[in-house]
Amino acid sequence: MLNHIRKLLRTRKKYEIDEQDRKIMKLSNAIDSMRKQLVHAEKRWRDDQTHIDCLRRTVRDLGQELQETKQLLNREKKHSDSSLSLDTDIIIDVQNELKVINEQIRHFRSMLHKYERSTRELRMRHTSTNSRMQRSERHRAHVQIACAKTEIIAVQIRQYVRRNRHTNDTDDELQSD
């Protein structure tokens, strides 16, 4: 009977610890996956930021070219009317390029906001998973403490049974004398 109780306690303890280990491994894998996703999102954000900086420089350069073209237009307006249509075409082309670049900047800003939002969501999930993992570890510690207490009780029961046997054996010897 005592051996049967002991086997049941060991089986129960092993099952609970295995179950907790499985949960902790799942949480650990989820955290690793989220960390990888976070690193990937940050890399994409850096790449997009670099591209946006490049576009800003291009817009600034085109703005300077536009100013220079306007200045040239004002100077040449005095000299010839035929070059005026050529300069106007250049200005229109530059303005069209500026519009296209502004659209690209808007597009990259929206992508940047999307990546920032997904990064925030990943960080929130990471925090949530960490808290679940901590709770799981606390639960596992409580289970281990309970198993240790159960083992102590089992040892005390064994000692009690041995004492009772010893007492019964001495009583039997006294009665037989």
C-alpha positions, 0 to 999 in steps of 0.5 A: 500500500505504501509503495503504491502511494509512493509510486502515485506521488512520483508519477503525479510529481513527474507529470506536473513538472513535465506539464510545466516544462512544456508550457515554459518551453512554449512560452520561451519559443514564443518569446524567441519568435517575437524577438526575431520579429521585433529585430526584423521590424526594426531593421525594416524601419532603419532601411525605410528611414534611410530611404526617407532621408535620401528622398529628403536630400533629393527634394532639397536638391530639387528645390535648390535647382528650382530656385536656380532655374527661377533665377536663370529664368528671371535673368534670361527673360530680359534677353530672349522670349524663345528661351522662356518656353524652354525654362518654363518646361524645365520648371514644370518638369521639376515641379512634377518630379517634386510632386512624385517625390512628395507622394513617395515620402507620404508612402514611406511615412505611412509604411513607417507608421505601420512598422512602428505600430507593428513594433509596438504590438510585438513589444506588447505581446512580448511583455504579455508573454514574459508575464505569463512565463513568470506566472508559470514559473511561480506556479511551477515553484509552488508545485515543486514546494507542494511535491516536497511537502508531500514527500516530507509527509510520506517520510513522516508516515513511513516513520510513523508506520515503522514506530507502530510496527516496532511498538506492535512487535514489542507488545507481541513479545511481551504478551508471548512472554 
